[in-house]
Amino acid sequence: MIGAFSEARREKAEFRNPLERLLHGLNQPLTGLQCAMEVALASPRTVEQYVQGLRDGLELTERMRALVEAMRELVDETQARDGEKKDSDQDEEAIDLKALLREVSEDLKPVAEAMGLRIALDCSGASSLMLAAGRARLGGVAFRSVESILSMADVGSTVQIDCGDEAAEKMREGKTPEAQVQGSWIRVRWYAAASRAEFSRAELSLMVAQAGWEGAGATWMRERSQSLETITVRLP
């Protein structure tokens, strides 16, 4: 099982960005739909077989539709981001990352409770976490990330959100931070006993959120150890 999971991670690493993964993922249901249609036309079938074929085709079509919708969102995100870069009126502002995460956590607290989950936020070990970014865009990406993770977490568990800065992290490790070390990080951990399908609705939503973070200049890393999932976002 562990070997298969590692192999899947290596396979995903071949794709440089979420859009490439989505394009690759579209091949499977598209090929399945084509094969189903070819089988239906190859020889006379019973009514029951035709009905089952149509049901299978609808399921594959729904999967393709979800993938295309996610691709559309990624394209829209890229175009909006490029447009903001060209627009001199769209200035970045100083954002308190801790305050932003508190707002997101509070906004999603009722959702988590309705799902039988708990959100825990801990930024106590961090110094002032100020960064320059578009507040509305970064807030939307953070909200979508946590919202997607809530859909994946086991009922009765806690979604743990931590944040900190690179300099403080170095000091806790007994190292002297370099002068240029000024980045911050967000780490989200949750328990999911069973892995969801790679292109489930929740996974697709999280993939769009990943693209949003990376578009803001962050690096994204996702790991799984048994039932514990961890996402680390490092911001410049």
C-alpha positions in Angstrom: 0.0 0.0 0.0 2.8 2.4 1.0 4.7 1.6 -2.2 1.6 2.2 -4.3 1.0 5.5 -2.6 4.6 6.6 -3.1 4.3 5.6 -6.8 1.2 7.7 -7.1 3.0 10.7 -5.6 5.9 10.3 -8.0 3.4 10.1 -10.9 1.7 13.3 -9.8 5.1 15.0 -9.5 5.6 14.6 -13.2 3.0 17.4 -13.8 4.3 20.9 -13.1 1.0 22.5 -12.2 -2.7 21.7 -11.5 -3.8 22.4 -15.0 -1.5 19.7 -16.4 -2.9 17.2 -13.9 -6.5 18.1 -14.9 -5.7 17.7 -18.6 -4.1 14.3 -17.9 -7.0 13.3 -15.7 -9.5 14.2 -18.5 -8.0 11.4 -20.7 -9.4 8.5 -18.6 -13.2 9.3 -18.6 -12.9 10.5 -22.2 -11.4 7.2 -23.3 -13.9 5.3 -21.2 -16.8 7.1 -22.9 -15.4 6.4 -26.3 -15.0 2.7 -25.6 -18.5 2.5 -24.2 -20.0 4.0 -27.3 -17.9 1.7 -29.5 -19.0 -1.4 -27.6 -22.7 -0.3 -27.9 -22.3 0.0 -31.7 -20.3 -3.2 -32.2 -23.3 -5.6 -32.0 -27.0 -5.6 -31.1 -27.6 -5.1 -27.4 -30.6 -5.7 -25.1 -32.6 -2.8 -23.8 -31.1 -3.3 -20.4 -27.6 -3.2 -21.8 -28.3 0.0 -23.6 -29.7 1.6 -20.5 -26.7 0.5 -18.5 -24.4 1.9 -21.2 -26.2 5.3 -21.0 -25.9 5.3 -17.2 -22.2 4.6 -17.5 -21.8 7.3 -20.1 -23.6 9.9 -17.9 -21.3 9.1 -15.0 -18.2 9.6 -17.2 -19.7 12.8 -18.7 -20.3 14.1 -15.1 -16.6 13.4 -14.3 -15.5 15.2 -17.4 -17.7 18.2 -16.7 -16.3 18.5 -13.2 -12.7 18.5 -14.6 -13.6 21.0 -17.3 -15.2 23.3 -14.7 -12.0 23.1 -12.6 -9.9 23.9 -15.7 -12.1 26.9 -16.4 -11.6 28.2 -12.9 -7.8 27.8 -13.2 -7.8 29.7 -16.5 -10.0 32.5 -15.0 -7.7 32.7 -12.0 -4.7 33.1 -14.2 -6.3 35.7 -16.4 -7.6 37.7 -13.4 -4.1 37.6 -11.8 -2.4 38.7 -15.0 -5.0 41.5 -15.4 -4.2 42.8 -11.9 -0.5 42.8 -12.6 -1.1 45.0 -15.6 -3.5 47.3 -13.7 -1.5 49.9 -11.8 -4.5 50.6 -9.6 -4.5 47.1 -8.2 -1.9 47.7 -5.5 -0.9 45.2 -2.9 -1.5 46.0 0.7 0.1 44.9 4.0 -1.9 42.0 5.3 -1.7 40.5 8.8 -1.6 36.7 8.0 -2.7 35.7 11.6 -5.7 38.1 11.4 -6.6 36.7 8.0 -6.5 33.1 9.2 -8.6 34.0 12.3 -11.3 35.5 10.0 -11.3 32.4 7.8 -11.5 30.1 10.8 -14.4 32.0 12.4 -16.3 32.2 9.1 -16.0 28.5 8.6 -16.6 27.5 12.2 -20.4 27.0 11.8 -19.8 24.9 8.7 -17.3 22.7 10.5 -19.6 22.2 13.5 -22.5 21.3 11.1 -20.1 18.6 9.6 -19.1 17.3 13.1 -15.6 18.8 12.9 -13.5 21.3 14.8 -11.1 24.0 13.5 -8.1 24.8 15.7 -5.8 27.8 14.9 -2.4 28.3 16.5 -0.1 31.1 15.5 1.3 31.7 19.0 4.8 30.8 18.1 5.1 33.4 15.3 6.2 37.0 15.4 4.3 39.6 13.4 3.3 38.0 10.1 2.8 40.8 7.7 3.0 40.2 3.9 2.2 42.2 0.8 -0.7 40.8 -1.3 -4.2 41.5 -2.5 -6.4 40.9 0.5 -9.6 39.8 -1.3 -7.7 37.3 -3.4 -5.6 35.9 -0.7 -8.6 35.7 1.7 -10.6 33.9 -1.0 -7.8 31.3 -1.6 -7.3 30.7 2.2 -11.1 30.3 2.6 -11.4 27.8 -0.3 -8.4 25.8 1.0 -9.9 25.3 4.5 -13.4 24.7 3.1 -12.1 22.0 0.8 -10.2 20.3 3.6 -13.3 20.3 5.8 -15.0 18.2 3.1 -12.2 15.6 3.3 -11.7 15.3 7.1 -13.1 12.5 9.2 -16.2 13.3 11.2 -15.3 14.0 14.8 -11.8 15.1 14.0 -10.0 18.4 14.2 -8.6 20.4 11.3 -5.4 22.0 12.7 -4.1 25.2 11.2 -0.7 26.6 12.3 1.2 29.5 11.0 4.7 30.9 11.6 7.6 32.7 10.1 10.9 31.3 8.7 13.1 33.4 11.0 11.3 32.2 14.2 11.5 28.6 13.0 15.2 28.9 12.5 15.7 30.3 15.9 13.7 27.5 17.5 16.0 25.0 15.8 19.0 26.8 17.4 20.1 28.3 14.1 20.8 31.9 13.3 18.4 33.1 10.5 20.0 34.6 7.5 19.2 38.3 6.9 17.1 37.4 3.8 14.9 34.9 5.6 11.6 36.7 5.9 9.1 34.2 4.6 6.1 32.9 6.5 4.3 29.6 6.4 0.9 28.0 6.9 0.4 24.3 7.8 -2.9 22.5 7.8 -3.3 19.0 9.1 -6.3 16.8 9.1 -7.3 13.1 9.4 -8.8 11.2 6.6 -9.1 7.5 7.1 -9.8 6.8 3.4 -8.3 8.6 0.5 -10.7 10.3 -1.8 -10.7 9.9 -5.5 -8.0 12.1 -7.0 -10.6 14.1 -8.9 -13.4 14.3 -6.4 -15.2 17.6 -6.0 -13.3 18.4 -2.8 -9.9 17.5 -4.4 -10.7 19.6 -7.5 -11.6 22.6 -5.3 -8.3 22.1 -3.3 -6.4 22.0 -6.6 -7.9 25.3 -7.6 -6.8 26.7 -4.2 -3.3 25.4 -4.8 -3.1 27.3 -8.0 -4.2 30.4 -6.2 -1.4 30.1 -3.6 1.2 29.4 -6.3 -0.1 32.3 -8.3 0.6 34.5 -5.2 4.2 33.2 -5.2 3.9 30.6 -2.6 5.2 27.0 -2.7 2.8 24.2 -1.9 3.7 20.8 -0.5 1.2 18.0 0.4 2.1 14.9 2.3 0.2 11.9 3.8 1.3 9.6 6.6 -1.2 6.8 7.2 -4.4 8.7 7.9 -2.8 12.1 8.5 -2.7 14.6 5.7 -0.5 17.7 5.8 -0.4 20.7 3.5 2.4 23.3 4.0 2.2 26.6 2.1 5.4 28.8 2.2 4.9 32.5 1.4 7.7 34.8 0.3 
